[in-house]
Amino acid sequence: MTAPIDQRLGAATGLDALSRIVLAVNRTDDLQAAMREVLDATIAVMGFDGGGIYVVEPGARMARVRYHQYLPADFIDQVGTVDIDTAPYRTLFLDQEPLFLVNYERLRPDHAARWGWRSVASVPLLHRADVVGALNVVSRTRHTFSDEEETLLQAIGQEVGFAIAKAQADERLRTSEANLRQFFAASQDMLFVLTEDGSVVYVNPAVERRLGYAASESLAMNVLDFHPAASRDDVLAVVADMLAGDVDMCTIPLVSKEGRMIPVETRVSRGAWGGEPAIFGTVRDVSAERLLEATTKALAAVGELRDPYTAGHERRVARLAELIAVELGLPEAQVATISFAAAVHDVGKAAVPVDILTKPGLLNDTELSVVKLHSEVGHAILKPLAYLGPIPEIVHQHHERLDGSGYPDGLSGDGIMLEARIIAVADIVEAMSSQRPYRSALGLEAAMEEIGRLRGTALDAAVVDACVRINEAGLIDFETP
C-alpha cells in the first residue's frame, strides 16, 4: 500500500516537496489519481483540513467540484456547483485573481457556523490565457498566508490547470476517435487509417468484406500490399499528388486476398489518429457501377441495332434526363440512376417486330398495342438483374402519366416514381425533335410547346419547368450523337 503523502515527504521541507510532487503527478495519465495527490499534498503540507478542485463546464457559465478530499458531503451538495458570474467566484474565473481569506466567517458566516471554516484559499487553474477551474483549500483555524504560500498555491494552480486542460483535450480526442470508429464501421466504403509510411493502423469492417483480409491481417500490412505489385510505384506517386492537392482521386485497383482485382476510386486526406499524424484513405468499390454501365451500354446497343430510326434516341434521352435531374438538385446517386434508366428505357422494344418499329406510316390499333408492351417487357428483361436496383421499375413506369392516362398500369400522381416522370419529359422532347419512320422531325420548339401544354396534367410541372430552364440556357443538344 502506498504511504500517506505526509509520510512520504519525510524530512524534506514541505513546500519544496510539494512542488516536486505537483510536477511529478502532472506527468501521469490518471487525472483522478493526480488530483487526489495534489489535494493530499496541499492539505498535508500547509496544514489545511480539506480541499476541492472545481472544473469549468465546457460551454456553460458553471463550475463543478470534480475532485475533493476531506470535505463534508453536505458542503459539496451546497457549493459543489457554482455560477462563475457571481461573487466571489467571478474573481477567480473571470478576473483570474486568487482569493486568500483569513476571516472567512465575515464573507460566509453561515459556512463558518455550520462547518467551522475560518480560512480559505482559492486560486484559478490556468491554461494559457484561460481559466479551466479553481483549487480551493479550507481550514478550521485562523491561517495567515505568507507570500511563499500564495506564490506556491498559484504555481500549483498553473500545473493543475495544464493537467486538466490536457485531460480534457485527450478526452475530446478519444470521443472524436470513437465517433469516427462508429462512422467508419457503418460505412459501406472501405476505410483505411495509415501512418506516414503507409503502415495500416485501422481498417473498417468493409475491408474484410470486400478484400477478405481479417482486421488482424490488415494491421500487419502496408497499404501497398493491397495493390497489384506492378502498380505500387504508381500508387506512391498518385498518393503523393493527392496529399499535395494536385489530384483528388486514384483509380488503381485493389487486390483481394484471393487475388481478385477490384476496381476502386480512392481519396486520401491527412488527419490525426490516436494523437499521431495519420493518412485517411476512403476507397469505393465501383465494380457494380462498372457492371451497370456495361449492361446499359450493351442493352442500348442491342435495341439500336434492331431499330435504326431511333439510333441514339436512348443516349440523347439519358443526357437530357440527367440535365433535368441536376437542375432539380437531386443527389448525385439519384442522377446516375436516372441516366442509366433512361439509357435502357426502350430495351423492351427488342420484343417488338422490326417491321412494326420501322413501319413508314401510322400504326394501327393492334400494332400500337404491341408497341405499348415494351414497358412491361423491358421490366421483365431487367428485373432479374438485382444490381440494377430501382431501374427496372423506372423503365416500367416511363410511359405513365400524372393524370392516369399513361400505360401500362394507369398510375397517377405520386404513384409514379420521380425518376420515371423525368424520363417521360425527356422522352417526349427528344422523340418530337427527331425524325421517325412515319414523320419528319417536328423540332425542339414544337416539343417544348407540347410539354408546356401537358404541364401539371399529364406531366410533372416541376420537371417541365426544369426542362424549360435548360432549353432557355441553350443546353439541349440533340445534334451530338
LUMVEX-73616 format. One line per 8 residues: number of its first residue (from 1); their letters; for each residue x, y, z of C-alpha. Coordinates in steps of 0.001 Angstrom, whole numbers, plus 500000, padded with zeros to 6 digits. Layout:
# residues N
NUM = A = X:Y:Z; ...
This chain:
# residues 481
1 = MTAPIDQR = 500000:500000:500000; 501259:503499:499195; 502204:505502:502274; 500293:508719:503020; 501710:511779:501353; 502865:513421:504560; 504860:510320:505467; 506441:510164:502014
9 = LGAATGLD = 507540:513762:502361; 509779:512692:505203; 512308:515247:506298; 512077:517314:503137; 510828:520812:503575; 507087:520889:502957; 506947:523464:500207; 509878:522061:498222
17 = ALSRIVLA = 508487:518538:498447; 505052:519741:497409; 506496:521452:494353; 508250:518247:493281; 505102:516183:493808; 502964:518534:491728; 505450:518359:488882; 505503:514563:489106
25 = VNRTDDLQ = 501754:513925:489278; 501143:516071:486207; 503116:513557:484185; 500595:510765:484838; 497704:509834:482539; 495446:509118:485538; 493973:512553:486203; 491845:511321:489110
33 = AAMREVLD = 494920:509996:490917; 496894:513128:490070; 494268:515455:491522; 493995:513336:494668; 497778:513587:495023; 497698:517373:494622; 494937:517773:497199; 496561:515400:499689
41 = ATIAVMGF = 499915:517144:499352; 498488:520654:499613; 496341:519806:502631; 499093:517890:504434; 501962:520309:503881; 500028:523519:504521; 498016:522179:507432; 494570:522597:505902
49 = DGGGIYVV = 491533:520465:506713; 490147:519799:503242; 490078:520899:499651; 488445:520580:496282; 489108:521276:492629; 486449:522996:490538; 486395:522416:486763; 484592:524822:484419
57 = EPGARMAR = 481838:523074:482457; 482521:523398:478693; 480003:525704:477037; 478386:526708:480340; 478783:529508:482876; 479163:526979:485681; 481999:525261:487524; 481626:521939:489314
65 = VRYHQYLP = 483723:520217:492007; 485251:517210:490252; 487805:516186:492874; 487731:516703:496661; 489326:515413:499827; 488058:515575:503426; 485115:517859:502671; 481702:517057:504218
73 = ADFIDQVG = 479153:515632:501788; 476555:518283:502670; 479155:521004:501959; 479709:519537:498470; 475944:519334:497983; 475618:523068:498715; 478615:524533:496884; 479587:521709:494519
81 = TVDIDTAP = 478267:523699:491539; 478730:527468:491293; 477820:530256:488867; 481102:531765:487682; 479435:535137:487010; 478524:535697:490674; 480659:536927:493571; 483063:535772:494846
89 = YRTLFLDQ = 483553:533243:492055; 483837:535805:489270; 487077:536996:490902; 488545:533547:490295; 487043:532533:486989; 486664:535836:485144; 489179:538214:486724; 491692:535334:487121
97 = EPLFLVNY = 492665:536596:490581; 493296:534377:493643; 491367:534699:496912; 493152:534394:500270; 490557:534823:503018; 491855:534905:506594; 488457:535832:508109; 486175:533627:506008
105 = ERLRPDHA = 483352:533971:508544; 482924:537595:507508; 482175:536535:503932; 480162:533403:504706; 479104:533335:508358; 476680:530514:507568; 479524:528295:506316; 481688:529212:509296
113 = ARWGWRSV = 478884:528356:511710; 477937:525081:510011; 481320:523637:509086; 483747:525701:511127; 485726:527167:508244; 487907:530109:509284; 490391:530475:506395; 490036:529727:502693
121 = ASVPLLHR = 492464:529914:499773; 491212:529764:496172; 493483:530048:493143; 492477:529924:489463; 493673:526966:487417; 495192:528494:484314; 495985:527053:480935; 497453:529651:478604
129 = ADVVGALN = 495035:532582:478832; 492027:530560:480023; 490766:529555:483462; 489791:525887:483401; 488949:525622:487091; 489918:526585:490646; 491793:524971:493559; 490145:525558:496953
137 = VVSRTRHT = 491556:524621:500374; 489854:525306:503725; 490987:525458:507350; 489141:525424:510669; 491876:527519:512247; 492847:531093:511521; 495598:530987:508887; 497618:533934:507675
145 = FSDEEETL = 499044:533231:504200; 502682:534041:503638; 503983:535343:500323; 505672:531994:499748; 502429:530103:500307; 500488:532373:497996; 503141:532041:495297; 503264:528268:495685
153 = LQAIGQEV = 499490:527859:495529; 499357:529896:492338; 502144:527783:490855; 500157:524693:491765; 497165:526285:490003; 499143:526575:486787; 500326:522956:486977; 496854:521636:487738
161 = GFAIAKAQ = 495344:523829:485014; 497723:522304:482494; 496870:518766:483663; 493109:519378:483434; 493345:521061:480018; 495457:518167:478733; 492978:515624:480111; 490077:517484:478506
169 = ADERLRTS = 491902:517592:475158; 492673:513870:475429; 489021:513143:476198; 487866:515179:473204; 490334:513262:471064; 489083:509915:472405; 485475:510960:471821; 486259:512142:468312
177 = EANLRQFF = 488097:508931:467527; 485243:506835:468972; 482775:508732:466782; 484999:508183:463762; 485234:504462:464528; 481439:504251:464777; 481039:506107:461478; 483727:504014:459800
185 = AASQDMLF = 482166:500763:460998; 478814:501686:459438; 480298:502829:456120; 479884:500635:453057; 483098:502102:451625; 486466:500660:452608; 488297:502939:455027; 491980:502791:455922
193 = VLTEDGSV = 493950:504766:458519; 497674:504772:457778; 500895:506051:459282; 503024:508393:457200; 504970:505402:455815; 501775:503580:454781; 501514:501102:457663; 497884:500222:458393
201 = VYVNPAVE = 496676:501168:461886; 492913:500794:461328; 490538:499268:458789; 486761:499190:458932; 484668:496011:458514; 484074:496789:454816; 487750:495969:454125; 487267:492440:455425
209 = RRLGYAAS = 484004:492041:453499; 485431:493302:450215; 489039:492098:450332; 488825:489023:452554; 491568:490087:454998; 490765:489838:458710; 491427:493068:460600; 494410:491468:462338
217 = ESLAMNVL = 495919:490620:458942; 495346:494116:457574; 497015:495710:460597; 500209:493791:459800; 500298:495104:456220; 501400:498196:454346; 498844:499883:452122; 500944:498953:449070
225 = DFHPAASR = 500286:495277:449835; 496633:495825:448822; 497614:496900:445285; 498969:494939:442306; 502751:494601:442592; 503284:496188:439181; 501315:499302:440214; 502922:500105:443575
233 = DDVLAVVA = 505238:502826:442281; 502229:504435:440611; 500320:504236:443899; 503081:506076:445754; 503165:508807:443112; 499389:509276:442998; 499039:509314:446805; 501750:511989:446991
241 = DMLAGDVD = 499871:514022:444373; 496587:513634:446283; 498182:514735:449562; 499659:517725:447759; 496215:518613:446389; 497230:518112:442759; 494735:515290:442111; 491644:514249:444030
249 = MCTIPLVS = 491293:510571:443194; 493221:507384:442435; 491695:504616:440296; 494412:501962:440674; 492593:498717:441602; 492952:496779:444844; 493712:493065:445040; 491671:490797:447313
257 = KEGRMIPV = 493219:488072:449456; 492229:485573:446752; 493966:487652:444089; 490822:489146:442538; 491248:492631:441045; 488656:495109:442333; 488103:498416:440507; 488001:501272:443032
265 = ETRVSRGA = 488094:505014:443469; 490400:506121:446310; 490645:509508:448005; 493060:510404:450813; 493461:513181:453366; 495653:513988:456343; 494474:513949:459942; 495306:512544:463370
273 = WGGEPAIF = 494649:509115:464863; 495466:508246:468442; 497142:511625:468775; 499577:510884:465950; 499679:512193:462344; 497774:509865:460027; 496560:509450:456464; 492902:508568:455901
281 = GTVRDVSA = 492008:506604:452780; 488415:506269:451560; 488055:503535:448958; 484854:502988:446989; 484280:499714:445169; 482988:500679:441718; 482542:497110:440446; 478754:497399:440473
289 = ERLLEATT = 478861:500765:438724; 481162:499415:436040; 478875:496410:435587; 475808:498657:435459; 477450:500892:432884; 478472:497936:430732; 474985:496422:430995; 473205:499586:429938
297 = KALAAVGE = 475553:500104:427016; 475073:496519:425815; 471279:496631:426116; 471065:500022:424414; 473255:498786:421568; 471027:495754:421016; 467927:497939:420797; 469516:500370:418369
305 = LRDPYTAG = 470644:497548:416080; 467029:496468:415698; 465648:499987:415260; 467964:502165:413157; 465463:505004:413045; 465817:505549:416761; 469606:505077:416847; 470971:507298:419603
313 = HERRVARL = 467479:508024:420970; 468166:506459:424365; 471549:508148:424683; 470021:511547:423950; 467131:510953:426349; 469656:509932:429011; 471631:513155:428522; 468538:515337:428794
321 = AELIAVEL = 467130:513381:431748; 470441:513795:433550; 470406:517553:432913; 466859:517779:434281; 467769:515767:437385; 470742:518024:438070; 468592:521138:437523; 466157:519767:440115
329 = GLPEAQVA = 469018:519460:442608; 468776:515706:443038; 471588:513788:444771; 474433:512524:442614; 473497:508866:443083; 469892:509518:442007; 471075:511464:438966; 473232:508488:437948
337 = TISFAAAV = 470295:506099:438375; 468098:508285:436159; 470800:508427:433491; 471249:504647:433491; 467477:504011:433415; 466992:506449:430547; 469777:504740:428597; 467764:501483:428561
345 = HDVGKAAV = 464211:502758:428845; 463228:501271:425462; 465032:497930:425887; 461646:496190:425804; 461304:497092:422115; 463534:494066:421489; 460290:492063:421644; 458524:494271:419078
353 = PVDILTKP = 458747:493033:415474; 461128:495083:413347; 458500:495696:410680; 456358:497491:413277; 459285:499515:414613; 460287:500630:411133; 456803:500984:409559; 456823:504189:407450
361 = GLLNDTEL = 453301:505162:408401; 450990:505424:411372; 450470:502249:413397; 447046:500628:413606; 445493:499814:416979; 446871:496258:417042; 450377:497391:416199; 450180:500195:418744
369 = SVVKLHSE = 449137:497752:421455; 452171:495611:420621; 454494:498615:420918; 452955:499555:424261; 454064:496221:425656; 457671:497391:425591; 457467:498941:429069; 456420:495629:430618
377 = VGHAILKP = 458857:493629:428508; 461686:495967:429489; 460803:495487:433140; 460805:491711:432700; 464206:491783:430980; 465839:493941:433645; 464200:492688:436840; 466381:489545:437243
385 = LAYLGPIP = 469485:491763:437374; 469391:492593:441097; 472302:495039:440893; 470156:497396:438777; 468231:498457:441893; 465183:500633:441000; 465990:500822:437271; 463601:498018:436165
393 = EIVHQHHE = 460660:499751:437850; 461637:503149:436413; 461628:501591:432930; 458256:500014:433726; 456744:503415:434561; 458289:505753:431995; 455065:505952:429938; 452802:506539:432941
401 = RLDGSGYP = 451222:509995:433201; 450246:512085:436223; 446571:512207:435235; 446356:508409:434885; 446265:508470:431055; 449529:506560:430617; 450402:502883:430427; 450838:500032:431304
409 = DGLSGDGI = 449135:500382:434726; 447412:503763:434525; 449310:505077:437539; 448791:508689:438610; 450258:511417:440818; 452788:510352:443434; 452211:506751:442457; 454706:507397:439644
417 = MLEARIIA = 458375:507497:440553; 460064:510868:440134; 462742:509198:438010; 460073:507937:435599; 458438:511378:435464; 461765:512923:434472; 462388:510353:431730; 458831:510859:430441
425 = VADIVEAM = 459519:514549:429763; 462947:513899:428237; 461496:511117:426069; 458769:513378:424619; 461188:516227:423908; 463727:514000:422147; 461114:511987:420207; 459393:515092:418824
433 = SSQRPYRS = 462716:516735:417983; 463976:513758:415964; 462933:512022:412754; 460714:508948:412909; 459828:506379:410190; 456331:507837:409902; 457195:511570:410042; 459904:514172:409837
441 = ALGLEAAM = 461352:515800:412924; 458946:518333:414460; 461719:520326:416102; 462672:521376:419594; 460331:524369:419662; 457284:522166:418991; 458477:519713:421636; 458746:522477:424237
449 = EEIGRLRG = 455263:523700:423371; 453905:520164:423823; 455370:519606:427282; 454147:523097:428216; 450649:522091:427150; 450831:518931:429289; 452443:520673:432271; 450613:519922:435527
457 = TALDAAVV = 448186:517452:433927; 449960:514551:432250; 453479:515761:433090; 455104:516853:436337; 455128:520680:436470; 458485:520936:438278; 460111:518591:435770; 458712:520538:432810
465 = DACVRINE = 459878:523824:434341; 463381:522399:434805; 463448:521293:431168; 462320:524738:430028; 465131:526381:432007; 467642:524004:430458; 466382:524846:426981; 466475:528583:427682
473 = AGLIDFET = 470087:528156:428774; 470852:526555:425394; 471928:523252:426957; 469757:520894:424881; 471823:519494:422018; 470373:516628:420023; 472795:517122:417157; 475669:515454:419040
481 = P = 475453:511661:418599
